[in-house]
Amino acid sequence: MTTSELKHILIHRITEIEDISFLKAINKILDSKTNSEILTLSLAQRDEIMASKKEIEQGFFVENEEFDKEMKEWLKEK
């Protein structure tokens, strides 16, 4: 059975259920397995993201490995 076939069967079976508490339980399970939460950002957050993207495009960033190396050197000096 393919994923598509299984989804079709489940949809059909769910439409036949009348027990509201059971449907709520199914909904809770589905909510825990889906990542469809929409994030709402403020204007300031969007501006900060756009500014960061521009900095990256202009090469103003440090690769993680380089940053780790710099931090180890800095910590040795302390």
C-alpha positions in Angstrom: 0.0 0.0 0.0 1.4 3.4 -1.0 1.3 6.5 1.2 -1.3 8.0 -1.1 -3.5 5.0 -0.9 -3.3 4.9 2.9 -4.1 8.6 3.2 -7.2 8.1 1.0 -8.3 5.2 3.2 -7.8 7.1 6.4 -9.6 10.2 5.1 -12.6 8.0 4.1 -12.6 6.3 7.5 -12.3 9.5 9.5 -15.3 11.0 7.6 -17.4 8.1 8.9 -16.6 8.8 12.6 -19.2 10.7 14.6 -17.6 10.4 18.1 -16.4 14.0 18.8 -14.0 13.0 21.6 -12.4 10.4 19.3 -12.1 13.0 16.5 -10.5 15.4 18.9 -8.0 12.7 19.9 -7.1 12.1 16.3 -6.7 15.9 15.8 -4.4 16.1 18.7 -2.2 13.3 17.3 -2.2 15.0 13.9 -1.2 18.3 15.5 1.8 16.7 17.1 3.0 15.2 13.8 2.6 18.2 11.5 4.9 21.2 11.2 2.4 23.5 9.7 2.6 26.2 12.4 2.8 29.6 10.8 5.2 32.0 12.4 4.2 35.6 12.5 7.1 38.0 12.6 7.1 41.7 13.6 8.3 44.3 11.1 11.5 44.7 13.2 12.1 41.0 13.0 11.6 40.9 9.2 13.9 43.9 8.8 16.6 42.2 10.9 16.3 39.1 8.8 16.6 41.0 5.6 19.6 43.0 6.9 21.3 39.7 7.9 20.6 38.2 4.4 22.3 41.3 2.8 25.3 40.9 5.1 25.7 37.2 4.1 25.4 38.1 0.4 28.2 40.7 1.0 30.4 38.1 2.6 30.1 39.5 6.2 30.0 36.2 8.0 32.3 33.6 9.5 32.0 29.9 8.9 31.2 27.9 12.0 34.6 26.0 11.9 36.5 29.3 11.6 34.5 30.8 14.5 35.2 27.8 16.7 38.9 28.1 15.9 38.9 31.8 16.8 37.0 31.2 20.0 39.5 28.5 21.1 42.4 30.9 20.4 40.6 33.7 22.3 39.9 31.4 25.3 43.6 30.4 25.4 44.6 34.0 25.8 42.3 34.5 28.8 
